Amino acid sequence: MDLNSASTVVLQVLTQATSQDTAVLKPAEEQLKQWETQPGFYSVLLNIFTNHTLDINVRWLAVLYFKNGIDRYWRRVAPHALSEEEKSTLRAGLITNFNEPVNQIATQIAVLIAKVARLDCPRQWPELIPTLIESVKVQDDLRQHRALLTFYHVTKTLASKRLAADRKLFYDLASGIYNFACSLWNHHTDTFLQQVSSGNEAAVLSSLERTLLSLKVLRKLTVNGFVEPHKNMEVMGFLHGIFDRLKQFLECSRNIGTDNVCRDRLEKTIILFTKVLLDFLDQHPFSFTPLIQRSLEFSVSYVFTEVGEGVTFERFIVQCMNLIKMIVKNYAYKPSKNFEDSSPETLEAHKIKMAFFTYPTLTEICRRLVSHYFLLTEEELTMWEEDPEGFTVEETGGDSWKYSLRPCTEVLFIDIFHEYNQTLTPVLLEMMQTLQGPTNVEDMNALLIKDAVYNAVGLAAYELFDSVDFDQWFKNQLLPELQVIHNRYKPLRRRVIWLIGQWISVKFKSDLRPMLYEAICNLLQDQDLVVRIETATTLKLTVDDFEFRTDQFLPYLETMFTLLFQLLQQVTECDTKMHVLHVLSCVIERVNIQIRPYVGCLVQYLPLLWKQSEEHNMLRCAILTTLIHLVQGLGADSKNLYPFLLPVIQLSTDVSQPPHVYLLEDGLELWLVTLENSPCVTPELLRIFQNMSPLLELSSENLRTCFKIINGYIFLSSTEFLQTYAVGLCQSFCELLKEITTEGQVQVLKVVENALKVNPVLGPQMFQPILPCVFRGIIEGERYPVVMSTYLGVMGRVLLQNTSFFSSLLNEMAHKFNQEMDQLLGNMIEMWVDRMDNITQPERRKLSALALLSLLPSDNSVIQDKFCGIINISVEGLHDVMTEDPETGTYKDCMLMSHLEEPKVTEDEEPPTEQDKRKKMLALKDPVHTVSLQQFIYEKLKAQQELLGEQGFQSLMETVDTEIVTQLQEFLQGF
């Protein structure tokens, strides 16, 4: 591409590519895509985006195309890679002038220079760093800023490389430029501090911007540039100096307004100081040891004393708390139980911590956390009134503890209390003691203090286990407080029910639960929405607890379920609806079939909620979870839900629909429980299986659930299901078996085994394409025991329950192996006997014995030749299944089942599903459970004897080991 002639054409197309008209835009984009691989294209782009007279949008687009080209074509090994000559010209052009007037474009240029540096610096681009260093020294403000911006992005990118050779290069770079970077930062910092009082806002902002950028460079060099940073005087000098600089910057905040760009930049710089310390502590805990004392003194003074008043701000307080927390929790600073096993570095750090965290310091931190930071603020109380659901979501803010003040203070309290609980427990108990009895509703401050102390007692529940008689406190103090219905008492009602939830799994007497359920019923009718939502949370914790007893809960079930449902209808936020749905799900799950009388209203409401939540996939996931528990609770009655339920399953498990990304896992679980609880198959339920084939192609972590669903259909309606879907399923299975894991193979084979068990006639026909693979696996002695065991289970079913099909299969395999049928049969029996130990399940072991015995009586010389092995397996089977009746002294086959047996279900167990019942009915027809192995052996041997005559039979029996014969005779006594 000739630069002079091409520039005009490329400029014209770039201009068209910025158009809002798609008719102009699309062809331009296509043309640019074709040019991406043309030599000289990126040189043209460089000329365009460095020409400041051109339209900003066109220059912006040119930068983006250049940046994308680096990712695709800069590496030497890339297809259509740029030539070394062009890359050399481009590198030189990129750092000729740092004078880009537009901030956004300047940032993009800095980023693309860093991308090239990642690939070429320092080997192919040794001049980059020296050029940047020279450029940040110039007096021209714009050039200096742009060079510094580029210096930062290059440093950041090089610091992120992780290969050992790259790390070594960065270490060399850091040690070479660290002194300069420190000088640069100190210079810009001093300039800023001098200008703050001048009142020239533009000059202050300009120098502050340079201070921030140079500090960003230093952060990367300090944290990532040294193997043992504590051995470098400049590094440690910079880190020790941070605390004085922080004080200077915090004091500057008094002279800068609260609502302007300067203030924003100042706070960012202050936060960046703390990030340097936090990153350094995280990456180099032992190098940080000399900084522990100063860090703790600084953070505690600004956060927990009057020093910070008027200068601190929320994000800074959060960062200081995170610094304290990281020092307190750092495993590198915790000695082993046996002190002598600890490293000197650990003991040194531990000693500094212990010297700092004295009783007065810990007491002050604890009291200030509770009495100052735990107090509900005016803003929070206003939000409670104006947006109660927003307040609830804000309070439970997930992983926001690192960035938000309230969660951060609570996490710090938990960590410090855990680390120093012996010191702090008496302090918190004393605070509790002063708050006994009711609090005057007119004294809002006293109510908020009590709320804060109760918060602390809840957070420290596990640590206070031995120190608080919670049962007495619940009866005498907390329960009466829940009954105070004054509006000003609502923060305490909410806090008390939350507090009980924290203690439920720690220490709460089972006998007190009915009193708690009574209180929960009352609070779910509270005038305040926040109180009701918190009560629902505590109810979830209560029913989730391992000491939960259904009999205690049932008297309150109807009331609670009705009130929870009303709450679900009342709340409007997606997060709150999800939360209440989870509570309902937990209740349904725990009481199971006892829920049936009360779910009518919920069943009617869920379709409406599903429709309303079309744009909220996470809420739909919560609905799916609720439906799973609902179906389990309703059992066979869940069939009434099918008009709503089946379309939901259809959508959730259809991989062609975008929502499946969110809904698939829960959708599959719902599909499975629907099948397990279905009393009979319906055309609609059968039709959903069309979704399965693409799911099997995914081969995802949901494959196990998919196999369970397939088995569910086989147990539910094998004939209809197999006739409709077996051909396609067989194709999917054949594809899966080529690439699936051993465990996956077993899952596929279990489906085939179940089909043969449920439908001995249709099953082998439908899965005929897979059976040769099974036969081959047995003959060739499959090396994985679990796979071999399943092969033998499948073949055992065919041999025992469909003799004619087995004969045709044997004939087919004889052709494939080019062997006589008898010879192949003999090889199979021999391998079966040899690998019998691979089978561990008693049912399959008995099946093997029955299957091989079914070959008798026979005058076939091959079968007679293997007679000894068949008898050995049969006696092994007898040892597995026969139990001695102590009263009669006779043996009985323990696997035999009769219609009379009913499973006994205890209160804690889930009642049997419809599928459990189907499996029971199937077992009553299964030879493994209906045929006595003892009698079967006797009948087969008697028939063999009749076939061969006494002498012939005796000759056959003489091939069996005498000890085996003796054992066989003992088992067959009485026949």
Stockholm file with secondary structure:
# STOCKHOLM 1.0

chainA/1-975         MDLNSASTVVLQVLTQATSQDTAVLKPAEEQLKQWETQPGFYSVLLNIFTNHTLDINVRWLAVLYFKNGIDRYWRRVAPHALSEEEKSTLRAGLITNFNEPVNQIATQIAVLIAKVARLDCPRQWPELIPTLIESVKVQDDLRQHRALLTFYHVTKTLASKRLAADRKLFYDLASGIYNFACSLWNHHTDTFLQQVSSGNEAAVLSSLERTLLSLKVLRKLTVNGFVEPHKNMEVMGFLHGIFDRLKQFLECSRNIGTDNVCRDRLEKTIILFTKVLLDFLDQHPFSFTPLIQRSLEFSVSYVFTEVGEGVTFERFIVQCMNLIKMIVKNYAYKPSKNFEDSSPETLEAHKIKMAFFTYPTLTEICRRLVSHYFLLTEEELTMWEEDPEGFTVEETGGDSWKYSLRPCTEVLFIDIFHEYNQTLTPVLLEMMQTLQGPTNVEDMNALLIKDAVYNAVGLAAYELFDSVDFDQWFKNQLLPELQVIHNRYKPLRRRVIWLIGQWISVKFKSDLRPMLYEAICNLLQDQDLVVRIETATTLKLTVDDFEFRTDQFLPYLETMFTLLFQLLQQVTECDTKMHVLHVLSCVIERVNIQIRPYVGCLVQYLPLLWKQSEEHNMLRCAILTTLIHLVQGLGADSKNLYPFLLPVIQLSTDVSQPPHVYLLEDGLELWLVTLENSPCVTPELLRIFQNMSPLLELSSENLRTCFKIINGYIFLSSTEFLQTYAVGLCQSFCELLKEITTEGQVQVLKVVENALKVNPVLGPQMFQPILPCVFRGIIEGERYPVVMSTYLGVMGRVLLQNTSFFSSLLNEMAHKFNQEMDQLLGNMIEMWVDRMDNITQPERRKLSALALLSLLPSDNSVIQDKFCGIINISVEGLHDVMTEDPETGTYKDCMLMSHLEEPKVTEDEEPPTEQDKRKKMLALKDPVHTVSLQQFIYEKLKAQQELLGEQGFQSLMETVDTEIVTQLQEFLQGF
#=GR chainA/1-975 SS CCHHHHHHHHHHHHHHHTCSCHHHHHHHHHHHHHHTTSTTHHHHHHHHHTCTTSCHHHHHHHHHHHHHHHHHHCSTTSTTCCCHHHHHHHHHHHTSCCCCCCHHHHHHHHHHHHHHHHHHTTTTCTTHHHHHHHHTTSSCHHHHHHHHHHHHHHHHHHHTCCSHHHHHHHHHHHHHHHHHHHHHHHHHHHHHHHHGGGCCHHHHHHHHHHHHHHHHHHHHHHHHSCSSGGGCHHHHHHHHHHHHHHHHHHHHGGGSCSSSHHHHHHHHHHHHHHHHHHHHHHHCTTTTHHHHHHHHHHHHHHHHSGGGTTTCCHHHHHHHHHHHHHHHHCGGGCCCSSGGGSCHHHHHHHHHHHHHSCHHHHHHHHHHIIIIISSCCHHHHHHHHHCHHHHHHHHTCTTGGGTSHHHHHHHHHHHHHHHTHHHHHHHHHHHHHTTCSCCCTTCHHHHHHHHHHHHHHHHTTTTTTTTCCHHHHIIIIIHHHHTCCCGGGHHHHHHHHHHHHHHHTTSCCGGGHHHHHHHHHHHTTCSCHHHHHHHHHHHHHHHHSTTCCHHHHHHHHHHHHHHHHHHHHHCCSHHHHHHHHHHHHHHHHHHGGGGGGGCHHHHHHHHHHHHHTTTCHHHHHHHHHHHHHHHHHHGGGGGGGHHHHHHHHHHHTCTTSTTHHHHHHHHHHHHHHHHHTCSSCCHHHHHGGGGHHHHHHHTCTTHHHHHHHHHHHHHHHHHHHHHHHHHHHHHHHHHHHHHCCHHHHHHHHHHHHHHHHHCTTHHHHHTTTTHHHHHHHHHTTCSSHHHHHHHHHHHHHHHHHCHHHHHHHHHHHHHHHTCCHHHHHHHHHHHHHHTGGGCCCHHHHHHHHHHHHTTCSCCCHHHHHTHHHHHHHHHHHHHHHEEECTTTCCEEETTCCCTTCCCCCCTTSCCCCHHHHHHHHHHTTCHHHHSCHHHHHHHHHHHHHHHHHHHHHHHHHTTSCHHHHHHHHHHTTTC
#=GC SS_cons         CCHHHHHHHHHHHHHHHTCSCHHHHHHHHHHHHHHTTSTTHHHHHHHHHTCTTSCHHHHHHHHHHHHHHHHHHCSTTSTTCCCHHHHHHHHHHHTSCCCCCCHHHHHHHHHHHHHHHHHHTTTTCTTHHHHHHHHTTSSCHHHHHHHHHHHHHHHHHHHTCCSHHHHHHHHHHHHHHHHHHHHHHHHHHHHHHHHGGGCCHHHHHHHHHHHHHHHHHHHHHHHHSCSSGGGCHHHHHHHHHHHHHHHHHHHHGGGSCSSSHHHHHHHHHHHHHHHHHHHHHHHCTTTTHHHHHHHHHHHHHHHHSGGGTTTCCHHHHHHHHHHHHHHHHCGGGCCCSSGGGSCHHHHHHHHHHHHHSCHHHHHHHHHHIIIIISSCCHHHHHHHHHCHHHHHHHHTCTTGGGTSHHHHHHHHHHHHHHHTHHHHHHHHHHHHHTTCSCCCTTCHHHHHHHHHHHHHHHHTTTTTTTTCCHHHHIIIIIHHHHTCCCGGGHHHHHHHHHHHHHHHTTSCCGGGHHHHHHHHHHHTTCSCHHHHHHHHHHHHHHHHSTTCCHHHHHHHHHHHHHHHHHHHHHCCSHHHHHHHHHHHHHHHHHHGGGGGGGCHHHHHHHHHHHHHTTTCHHHHHHHHHHHHHHHHHHGGGGGGGHHHHHHHHHHHTCTTSTTHHHHHHHHHHHHHHHHHTCSSCCHHHHHGGGGHHHHHHHTCTTHHHHHHHHHHHHHHHHHHHHHHHHHHHHHHHHHHHHHCCHHHHHHHHHHHHHHHHHCTTHHHHHTTTTHHHHHHHHHTTCSSHHHHHHHHHHHHHHHHHCHHHHHHHHHHHHHHHTCCHHHHHHHHHHHHHHTGGGCCCHHHHHHHHHHHHTTCSCCCHHHHHTHHHHHHHHHHHHHHHEEECTTTCCEEETTCCCTTCCCCCCTTSCCCCHHHHHHHHHHTTCHHHHSCHHHHHHHHHHHHHHHHHHHHHHHHHTTSCHHHHHHHHHHTTTC
//
